[in-house]
Amino acid sequence: MNYGKYSMQLIQNIKNMYSANNLKKIRESKLISKAELSRKTGLSFQTIDRIEKGYPCRLDTKRKILIALRLKFGDRKKVFKD
């Protein structure tokens, strides 16, 4: 039996589980480095890295990121899926 198809689906499901936001994609589209976003938000580089990996964060943290990316609070669903 060929398990390749099922293995690929499992891998995609795991990736989707950990990509709980579009922060990295949006940050890179605006040509902003993690270090620069860290400076603009007052958050640590490690915090930005964790959020991009899909770890949860507080609403205040999301607000700081949205402001630094010059996005409106109403655009939060474009960046954060939750």
C-alpha positions as CSV (number, residue, x, y, z in Angstrom):
1,M,0.0,0.0,0.0
2,N,1.2,3.5,-0.8
3,Y,1.4,5.7,2.3
4,G,2.9,8.7,0.5
5,K,-0.3,10.5,-0.1
6,Y,-1.4,10.1,3.5
7,S,2.1,11.1,4.8
8,M,1.9,14.3,2.7
9,Q,-1.5,15.2,4.1
10,L,-0.3,14.6,7.7
11,I,2.7,16.9,7.0
12,Q,0.4,19.6,5.6
13,N,-1.9,19.3,8.6
14,I,1.0,19.8,11.0
15,K,2.3,22.8,9.0
16,N,-1.2,24.4,9.1
17,M,-1.4,23.8,12.8
18,Y,1.8,25.8,13.4
19,S,1.2,28.5,10.8
20,A,-1.5,30.2,12.8
21,N,-0.7,33.6,11.3
22,N,0.6,35.4,8.2
23,L,3.1,37.6,10.1
24,K,6.2,36.4,8.3
25,K,4.7,36.7,4.9
26,I,3.4,40.2,5.5
27,R,6.6,41.3,7.2
28,E,8.7,40.1,4.3
29,S,6.4,41.7,1.8
30,K,7.0,45.0,3.5
31,L,10.8,44.3,3.4
32,I,11.0,44.5,7.2
33,S,13.5,42.3,9.1
34,K,12.6,40.5,12.3
35,A,15.2,42.8,14.1
36,E,13.5,45.9,12.7
37,L,10.1,44.7,13.6
38,S,11.4,44.0,17.1
39,R,12.7,47.5,17.4
40,K,9.5,49.1,16.1
41,T,7.3,47.1,18.5
42,G,9.5,47.0,21.6
43,L,9.2,43.2,21.6
44,S,12.2,40.9,21.7
45,F,13.5,39.2,18.6
46,Q,12.6,35.9,20.2
47,T,9.0,36.9,20.7
48,I,8.7,37.9,17.0
49,D,10.3,34.6,16.0
50,R,7.9,32.6,18.2
51,I,4.8,34.4,16.9
52,E,5.9,33.8,13.3
53,K,6.2,30.1,14.2
54,G,2.6,30.1,15.3
55,Y,2.9,30.4,19.1
56,P,0.0,32.4,20.6
57,C,0.4,36.0,21.8
58,R,-1.6,38.6,23.7
59,L,-3.9,41.1,22.1
60,D,-1.6,43.9,23.2
61,T,1.3,42.2,21.4
62,K,-0.8,41.9,18.2
63,R,-1.7,45.6,18.5
64,K,2.0,46.6,18.6
65,I,2.7,44.4,15.6
66,L,-0.2,45.9,13.6
67,I,0.9,49.4,14.4
68,A,4.6,48.7,13.5
69,L,3.4,47.2,10.1
70,R,1.2,50.3,9.6
71,L,-2.0,48.2,9.5
72,K,-5.4,49.0,11.0
73,F,-6.8,46.9,13.8
74,G,-9.5,45.8,11.4
75,D,-6.8,44.2,9.3
76,R,-5.8,41.9,12.2
77,K,-7.5,38.9,10.6
78,K,-5.2,39.2,7.6
79,V,-2.2,38.8,9.9
80,F,-3.5,36.7,12.8
81,K,-6.0,33.9,12.2
82,D,-7.4,33.7,15.7
